Amino acid sequence: MRFRQRQAALLLGGCALYFATFCDAYWRMFGRWSGSHLVMPTVLTALIPLALHVPSLAAVSILLVVVMAFKVAEHARTSAKADPRPDEPSPRPDDPAPADKSRVGCRGQ
């Protein structure tokens, strides 16, 4: 069984729209475009004609592989930037935070 044109457009186009909203959110938060976030909707939109010629299970499998590969690559890229030295402990304050004395206990203490 193969997807019809409308079904393929809804499946892959919907996922492309989902990733395009991430691209827009990235631009609104950081004021610049992310190349990887621009590529993903383009790739998913380009897969719509392919989804018309392969069985539906194969089209869904291709979608799954493409999305998972993108997410793994994005995780590897962001985790490498976020923590360049994972072996060093983070600095901790010597003194614990002072207790909040403004709160009164249940018995009025």
Buried (B, 14 or more C-beta within 10 A) or exposed (E): EBBEEEBBBEBBBEBBEEBBEBBEEBBEEEEEEBEBBBEBBEBBBEBBEEBBEBEBEBBBEBBEEBBEEBEEEBEEEEEEEEEEEEEEEEEEEEEEEEEEEEEEEEEEE
